[in-house]
Amino acid sequence: MMRHCLGEDLKVGCNLTWGPCFDYQKQFFTGKDDKVSIWPYLLHYDVEVSGFGSHNSGHLCLLRLKQEIYPGGDSDKHWPTLCLNTLRWARKQGAVVGPAHSGWGLEVNTDELPNYIVPPFNGIGANEYIVDVTHEVPGPDGKPVRAVDFISTVDTPSVWELNIWYHTLNVGFRTRISGETDFPCIYGERVGLGRSYVKLDGKLNYADWCEGIRNGRNYVSDGKSHLLDFKANGVVMGEDGSELKLSQPGTLHLTARVAARLNQTPNPSIRNRRYNEKPYWDIERARIGETREVPVEVIVNGYPAAKQNITADGKLQDVAFDVRVDRSSWVAMRILPSSHTNPIFVLVGDKPIRASKRSAEWCLKGVDQCWSQKQKFIKADEIEQAKLDYEHARQSYRNLLAECDAE
């Protein structure tokens, strides 16, 4: 694994212990960087809840754990079957958490983004996320913290991953995104196909890198395009809650440093594939016609609000946009499907983001659809808790729907 990290120039590699090899790999977990790490190349063992416990409701990445094994045993046979119970345990110890390979189970027969088709919620991606995102759980000091920090992207089709994220952002939740390569289960070619580029102030270390993902100080990418230093009216993505306050509707001045790299000649073997055929994220898919240009888009509440084409020659260049917002909104930049920033949250008149009734309705329907698929996997001693947790989610979305002032 360390050789893979060095070969791809990956500064941080998360080797996640999972079900089929749990009892062998658990010996490597220390809660610290693995001894093979050679700074600045860090290898760290944590956990993916896959092949055991709550995995049927969605695989979970548990990063920065202090204890690797859920209380009550020494293996993977006794873990909760409700994702939220797993998250309660992990967040109590300060872990940074989110669903893995998010698109599985969220398949829809459209490339429209956002779209309002309720997916089947019958897979192992960000399925129970639709419930868990509405919850707060006790953190290390007993104070409430959000149950989910991030949603994994770049490893499954972009429409399926981003659609659920956009909808939950539209009703006011502030989940961030992280890059992922599920090597070798989804992609066996190499690690680093999906990356998180985290901005850190001091010397690179795993704990701060994870905290950067929790705070949205990162953008995600296939490594072939980059969106650095995203700002809105001088507010920096990932700092001070990524929050910009306006006293009234107005125009945002958005800036970033961007780069992309395309070969001179188009690669039809990639660009002519459907978006749900590998590679799911690749800069070639963003190419405009036969040119060497790709579009940098500003996204406001899930929809493109401005666009500027850049030449994908690998050179860093400055971009700037002026975009008006009339209500509290989230704003991001993307080169789709190659890279995507985390949001900056713009609060107009101190009002929370309630950007879309249709998104709230989609989320509410999603809870019911998820329950219809997942209740059969929950153990008898957790089923009453699960019913309460799902009902909490339904009521949360009902409340948010009533507060939304835009369709």
PyMOL commands that set and color helices and strands:
alter all, ss='L'
color gray80, all
select helices_A, chain A and resi 2-7+19-28+53-57+83-92+129-132+158-170+206-214+240-242+268-271+283-286+357-377+380-403
alter helices_A, ss='H'
color red, helices_A
select strands_A, chain A and resi 12-17+42-49+60-63+96-99+136-138+144-146+150-153+176-179+195-198+218-221+225-232+235-236+243-246+250-260+293-300+303-311+317-325+329-335+339-341+344-348
alter strands_A, ss='S'
color yellow, strands_A
deselect
rebuild
show_as cartoon
